[in-house]
Amino acid sequence: IPKEAVVINIHLIGASLELFGRELCIRPAERAVRKFKTVHLGELY
Protein backbone atom coordinates (compact mmCIF):
# COMPACT_ATOMS: atom_id res chain seq x y z
CA ILE A 1 0.00 0.00 0.00
CA PRO A 2 1.66 3.26 -1.09
CA LYS A 3 2.15 5.87 1.61
CA GLU A 4 2.60 9.60 1.16
CA ALA A 5 6.30 9.54 2.10
CA VAL A 6 7.25 6.69 -0.27
CA VAL A 7 9.30 7.43 -3.40
CA ILE A 8 9.77 4.57 -5.87
CA ASN A 9 12.71 4.84 -8.29
CA ILE A 10 12.86 2.56 -11.32
CA HIS A 11 16.07 2.64 -13.36
CA LEU A 12 16.04 1.18 -16.86
CA ILE A 13 18.56 1.32 -19.67
CA GLY A 14 18.07 4.79 -21.13
CA ALA A 15 15.32 5.85 -18.71
CA SER A 16 14.66 6.52 -15.07
CA LEU A 17 11.20 6.69 -13.49
CA GLU A 18 10.27 8.22 -10.15
CA LEU A 19 6.86 7.50 -8.60
CA PHE A 20 5.61 9.37 -5.56
CA GLY A 21 3.38 7.64 -3.03
CA ARG A 22 1.29 10.78 -2.52
CA GLU A 23 0.18 10.51 -6.17
CA LEU A 24 -0.72 6.82 -5.74
CA CYS A 25 -2.67 7.26 -2.48
CA ILE A 26 -5.57 8.76 -4.43
CA ARG A 27 -8.51 6.51 -5.24
CA PRO A 28 -8.12 4.83 -8.65
CA ALA A 29 -11.19 6.65 -10.02
CA GLU A 30 -9.66 10.01 -9.09
CA ARG A 31 -6.25 9.04 -10.56
CA ALA A 32 -7.90 8.29 -13.89
CA VAL A 33 -9.16 11.86 -14.31
CA ARG A 34 -6.43 13.78 -12.48
CA LYS A 35 -3.84 15.64 -14.55
CA PHE A 36 -0.28 14.97 -13.37
CA LYS A 37 2.57 17.37 -13.95
CA THR A 38 5.10 16.22 -16.51
CA VAL A 39 8.71 17.19 -16.12
CA HIS A 40 11.07 16.89 -19.07
CA LEU A 41 14.48 15.85 -17.78
CA GLY A 42 16.29 15.78 -21.10
CA GLU A 43 18.85 13.08 -21.70
CA LEU A 44 19.17 10.51 -18.93
CA TYR A 45 22.34 8.49 -18.63
Helices and strands as residue ranges (DSSP letters): E 7-12, E 15-20, H 21-24, H 28-33
